């Protein structure tokens, strides 16, 4: 092998290392995907549900974004993370095991009930969808939205995840408050701008 050929080969190999590293990361990400993430058909059902339980004021795009944020929360969920001490309670509260496996079962059950009532959840009349959700909440003993998703029912957790968010808070007050965002102290002394502006 000529010296020039060897140098060209080494140069091209070195130049391709970043690409190989990217490919390796992508392949390992696929290999390490959590088993408890929701399947594609279950995500579609969750998007149909979002149109029923989330505010129409945010539109389909906002509802899809809320579902995406919830799915991101599921994907990044970690068990055993310290949350806080309860008020007047010295015990440290930690996150429980991922609720995602239960979510998958709940979505399958929801879709099964929807099929029995006439088809895919998203195409059923609004009153039928609300009745199905009401029955699911009663079966899971969901009486209030949790302070944070707790695994009782996927729909209640989707709602809690959205309604406790900065986006929902901003929508409620029609102002760019950014409640759960990192803000400079000076921002807290200035009246927030309206959402429309």
C-alpha positions as CSV (number, residue, x, y, z in Angstrom):
1,X,0.0,0.0,0.0
2,X,1.3,3.4,-0.9
3,X,1.9,6.0,1.8
4,X,-0.4,8.5,0.1
5,X,-3.3,5.9,-0.1
6,X,-2.8,5.0,3.5
7,X,-2.9,8.7,4.6
8,X,-6.1,9.2,2.4
9,X,-7.7,6.2,4.0
10,X,-6.8,7.4,7.6
11,X,-8.0,10.9,6.8
12,X,-11.4,9.7,5.6
13,X,-11.7,7.3,8.6
14,X,-11.0,10.2,11.0
15,X,-13.4,12.5,9.1
16,X,-16.2,9.9,9.4
17,X,-15.8,9.3,13.2
18,X,-18.4,12.0,14.2
19,X,-20.9,10.5,11.7
20,X,-20.2,7.0,13.1
21,X,-20.7,8.3,16.6
22,X,-24.1,9.8,15.7
23,X,-25.2,6.6,14.1
24,X,-24.1,4.6,17.1
25,X,-26.0,7.0,19.4
26,X,-29.2,6.7,17.3
27,X,-28.9,2.9,17.2
28,X,-28.3,2.7,20.9
29,X,-31.2,5.0,21.6
30,X,-33.5,2.7,19.6
31,X,-32.0,-0.3,21.4
32,X,-32.4,1.3,24.8
33,X,-36.0,2.6,24.3
34,X,-38.0,2.0,27.4
35,X,-40.4,-0.9,27.2
36,X,-42.9,1.1,29.2
37,X,-43.4,3.8,26.5
38,X,-46.7,3.9,24.8
39,X,-47.2,2.3,21.4
40,X,-48.1,4.5,18.3
41,X,-51.7,3.4,18.3
42,X,-52.0,4.2,22.0
43,X,-50.6,7.7,21.4
44,X,-53.3,8.3,18.7
45,X,-56.0,7.4,21.3
46,X,-54.3,9.8,23.7
47,X,-54.5,12.5,21.1
48,X,-58.2,11.8,20.5
49,X,-58.7,12.0,24.3
50,X,-56.9,15.3,24.5
51,X,-59.4,16.9,22.1
52,X,-62.1,15.9,24.6
53,X,-60.5,16.9,28.0
54,X,-58.2,19.8,27.2
55,X,-59.3,23.3,26.4
56,X,-60.5,24.0,22.9
57,X,-58.9,27.5,23.3
58,X,-55.5,26.0,22.7
59,X,-56.6,24.3,19.5
60,X,-55.5,21.0,18.0
61,X,-51.9,22.2,17.8
62,X,-51.9,23.1,21.5
63,X,-53.6,19.8,22.4
64,X,-51.0,17.8,20.4
65,X,-48.2,19.8,22.1
66,X,-49.7,19.0,25.5
67,X,-49.8,15.3,24.6
68,X,-46.2,15.5,23.4
69,X,-45.1,17.1,26.7
70,X,-46.9,14.4,28.6
71,X,-45.2,11.7,26.5
72,X,-41.8,13.4,27.2
73,X,-42.6,13.3,30.9
74,X,-43.4,9.6,30.7
75,X,-40.2,8.9,28.7
76,X,-38.0,10.8,31.2
77,X,-39.7,9.5,34.3
78,X,-37.4,8.2,37.0
79,X,-38.3,6.1,40.0
80,X,-37.0,7.0,43.4
81,X,-36.4,10.7,42.8
82,X,-36.8,12.8,46.0
83,X,-39.7,15.2,45.7
84,X,-40.2,17.0,49.0
85,X,-41.0,16.6,52.6
86,X,-44.7,16.8,53.4
87,X,-45.7,19.8,55.4
88,X,-45.0,18.9,59.0
89,X,-43.9,15.4,58.0
90,X,-40.1,14.6,58.2
91,X,-40.4,11.8,55.7
92,X,-38.9,12.4,52.3
93,X,-41.4,11.6,49.5
94,X,-39.9,9.9,46.4
95,X,-41.4,9.1,43.0
96,X,-43.0,5.7,42.6
97,X,-42.4,3.2,39.8
98,X,-43.3,4.5,36.3
99,X,-47.1,4.5,35.7
100,X,-46.6,3.9,32.0
101,X,-47.4,0.1,32.0
102,X,-50.7,0.9,33.7
103,X,-51.3,3.7,31.1
104,X,-51.0,1.2,28.3
105,X,-53.6,-1.1,29.8
106,X,-56.0,1.9,30.5
107,X,-55.7,3.1,26.9
108,X,-56.4,-0.4,25.5
109,X,-59.5,-0.7,27.8
110,X,-60.7,2.8,26.8
111,X,-60.4,1.9,23.1
112,X,-62.2,-1.4,23.7
113,X,-65.1,0.5,25.3
114,X,-65.1,3.0,22.4
115,X,-65.3,0.1,19.9
116,X,-68.3,-1.4,21.7
117,X,-70.0,2.0,21.5
118,X,-69.4,2.5,17.8
119,X,-65.8,2.9,16.7
120,X,-62.5,4.8,17.4
121,X,-62.7,7.1,20.4
122,X,-62.0,10.2,18.4
123,X,-65.0,9.8,16.1
124,X,-67.6,9.1,18.8
125,X,-70.0,11.9,19.7
126,X,-68.8,14.3,22.4
127,X,-71.3,13.1,25.0
128,X,-70.4,9.5,24.4
129,X,-66.7,10.3,24.8
130,X,-67.4,12.2,28.1
131,X,-69.5,9.3,29.4
132,X,-66.7,6.8,28.6
133,X,-64.2,9.0,30.5
134,X,-66.6,9.4,33.4
135,X,-67.0,5.7,33.7
136,X,-63.2,5.2,33.5
137,X,-62.7,7.8,36.3
138,X,-65.3,6.1,38.5
139,X,-63.7,2.6,37.9
140,X,-60.3,4.1,38.8
141,X,-61.7,6.1,41.8
142,X,-60.5,9.4,40.4
143,X,-62.3,12.1,42.2
144,X,-59.9,15.1,41.7
145,X,-57.0,15.9,39.6
146,X,-53.8,14.9,41.4
147,X,-51.1,17.5,42.2
148,X,-48.9,15.7,39.8
149,X,-49.6,12.6,37.6
150,X,-50.0,9.6,40.0
151,X,-50.9,6.7,37.8
152,X,-54.5,6.2,38.8
153,X,-55.7,6.9,35.3
154,X,-53.9,8.1,32.2
155,X,-56.6,10.7,31.3
156,X,-56.5,12.2,34.8
157,X,-52.7,12.3,34.6
158,X,-52.7,13.9,31.1
159,X,-55.1,16.5,32.5
160,X,-53.1,17.1,35.6
161,X,-49.9,17.4,33.6
162,X,-51.5,20.1,31.4
163,X,-53.6,22.0,33.9
164,X,-50.7,22.3,36.4
165,X,-48.4,23.6,33.7
166,X,-47.1,27.1,32.9
167,X,-49.1,27.1,29.6
168,X,-52.4,26.4,31.4
169,X,-51.6,29.1,34.0
170,X,-50.9,31.6,31.3
171,X,-54.1,30.7,29.4
172,X,-56.1,31.0,32.6
173,X,-54.9,34.6,33.2
174,X,-54.5,35.4,29.5
175,X,-50.9,36.6,30.3
176,X,-47.3,35.5,29.8
177,X,-46.6,34.7,33.4
178,X,-44.3,31.7,32.9
179,X,-45.1,30.3,36.4
180,X,-42.8,27.2,36.1
181,X,-40.1,28.8,34.0
182,X,-36.8,30.3,35.1
183,X,-37.5,34.0,35.3
184,X,-35.3,37.0,36.3
185,X,-36.4,38.6,39.6
186,X,-37.1,41.9,37.8
187,X,-39.8,40.1,35.8
188,X,-41.8,39.5,39.0
189,X,-42.2,43.3,39.5
190,X,-43.6,44.0,36.0
191,X,-47.1,43.3,34.8
192,X,-47.1,40.3,32.5
193,X,-47.9,40.9,28.8
194,X,-51.2,39.5,27.5
195,X,-51.0,36.3,25.5
196,X,-52.3,37.9,22.3
197,X,-49.5,40.5,22.2
